[in-house]
């Protein structure tokens, strides 16, 4: 699968899931910009790397769900944010600044393509 396609599909899936997430508190529906843009971009990149690890089953064990959650949790721990803060930031960009989210995704795709070129 093309890295660019993978990143776009993953971001779209996250956005759809985030949009379906409903709370009575309006700030949860609109999201909050909890994670600074530069850090958000780094987390997004690492989350997609975690997706690649999880979906490729590199770390196949009897209890994949537990190991999978540890892989993602390690990304959020690395940057000092929670999954909820990351998801709220996605919601914030979806509802308030899609252009910024689009440019973040473009830079993430470019970084994947650059890394892919370095490997080959």
Secondary structure, DSSP 8 states (H G I E B T S, - for coil): --HHHHHHHHHHHHHHHHHH---SSHHHHH----S-HHHHHHHHHHHHHHHHHHHHTTT--TTHHHHHHHHHHHHHHHHT--HHHHHHHHHHHHHH-HHHHHHHHHHHHHHHHHHHHHH-
